[in-house]
Amino acid sequence: SGFYTMYLKRRIFFPAWTYNGRVPGPTLRVTEGDRVVVRFRNQGTHPHTIHFHGIHPARMDGVPGVGEVKPGAEFVYEFDARPFGCHLYHCHSVPLKRHIHKGLYGTYIIDPKEGREPARELVMVMNGFDTNFDGDNEIYAVSSVANHHMRYPIKVKKDELVRIYLVNTTEF
């Protein structure tokens, strides 16, 4: 996790916490049964975790009291990827709402062992920004870009297979 200021349209700046310098964090993609190894270094000023949705041992769950990483420390999350599907990962430190609101979340995709038909794929993370900290979002976005698809609709060709991985992290 780190600190950076995210630029939003109309010159709105938002002080974000990040995984790998971005909101949402990078999409993690594996195949069902793969061994997942994530080395998490907390470069922020608050304790953070990574809580992966899916099935894994309790000691790898990243909830308060289990795997919380203090500033300057690191933790290695290691588990087998299951079940296949589109999952969320996020910081689970308290207060949970604040850590997610500040940007600590991303998409975790587990492909089925047997594969699937090739398709054009889109990963979309719905999120919002409470820019005046009143407990309500003033800006709604997809992958941190407000109104992008309103100006640039996703064009689909007839009979084209499109797979959309959609994760909703709007909390206000």
Residue pairs with C-beta under 8 A, 6 or more apart in sequence:
1 17
1 18
1 19
1 42
1 43
1 44
1 46
1 48
1 91
1 104
2 17
2 18
2 21
2 43
2 44
3 15
3 16
3 17
3 18
3 44
3 45
4 16
4 18
4 21
5 13
5 14
5 15
5 16
6 13
6 14
6 16
6 23
6 103
6 144
7 13
8 14
8 129
8 131
8 139
8 141
8 144
8 146
9 146
9 147
12 129
12 131
12 139
14 129
14 131
15 102
16 23
16 102
16 103
17 44
17 46
17 48
17 91
17 99
17 102
17 103
17 104
18 25
18 103
18 104
19 25
19 26
19 50
19 104
19 105
19 106
20 26
23 103
23 105
23 127
23 144
24 103
24 105
24 106
24 107
24 125
24 127
24 143
24 144
24 167
24 169
25 89
25 103
25 104
25 105
25 106
26 106
27 106
27 107
27 108
27 109
27 123
27 165
28 36
28 38
28 89
28 106
28 107
28 108
28 109
29 109
29 111
30 36
30 81
30 109
30 110
30 111
31 81
31 110
31 111
31 112
31 113
32 81
32 82
32 83
32 84
32 110
32 111
32 112
32 113
33 80
33 81
33 82
33 113
34 80
34 81
35 78
35 79
35 80
35 81
36 52
36 77
36 78
36 79
36 80
36 81
37 76
37 77
37 78
38 50
38 76
38 77
38 78
39 74
39 76
40 48
40 49
40 50
40 69
40 74
40 75
40 76
40 77
41 69
41 73
41 74
42 48
42 69
42 70
42 71
42 72
42 73
42 74
43 71
43 72
44 71
45 71
46 71
46 93
46 99
47 68
47 69
47 70
47 71
47 93
48 68
48 69
48 91
48 93
48 99
48 104
49 62
49 63
49 64
49 66
49 67
49 68
49 69
49 75
49 91
49 92
49 93
50 62
50 67
50 77
50 89
50 90
50 91
51 61
51 62
51 63
51 89
51 90
51 91
51 92
52 60
52 61
52 62
52 77
52 79
52 87
52 89
52 108
53 87
53 88
53 89
53 108
54 81
54 82
54 83
54 85
54 87
54 108
54 110
55 82
55 83
56 79
56 80
57 79
58 66
59 66
59 67
60 67
60 77
60 78
60 79
61 67
61 92
62 68
62 77
62 91
62 92
63 92
64 92
64 93
64 94
67 75
67 77
68 93
69 75
81 110
82 110
83 110
84 110
84 111
84 112
84 113
85 109
85 110
86 107
86 108
86 109
86 165
86 166
86 167
87 107
87 108
87 109
87 110
88 105
88 106
88 107
88 108
88 167
88 169
89 105
89 106
89 107
89 108
90 99
90 100
90 104
90 105
90 106
90 169
91 99
91 100
91 104
91 105
92 99
93 99
97 171
100 169
100 171
101 130
101 171
101 172
105 125
105 127
105 167
105 169
106 125
107 123
107 125
107 165
107 167
109 123
109 165
117 161
118 161
119 161
119 162
119 163
120 160
120 161
120 162
120 163
121 162
121 163
121 164
121 165
122 154
122 162
122 163
122 164
122 165
123 143
123 165
123 167
124 142
124 143
124 164
124 165
124 166
124 167
125 142
125 143
125 144
125 166
125 167
125 168
125 169
126 140
126 141
126 142
126 166
126 167
126 168
126 169
126 170
127 140
127 141
127 142
127 143
127 144
127 169
127 170
128 137
128 139
128 140
128 141
128 170
128 171
128 172
129 137
129 138
129 139
129 141
130 136
130 137
130 138
130 172
131 138
131 139
132 138
135 172
136 172
137 170
137 172
139 146
140 146
140 170
141 147
141 148
142 148
142 149
154 162
156 162
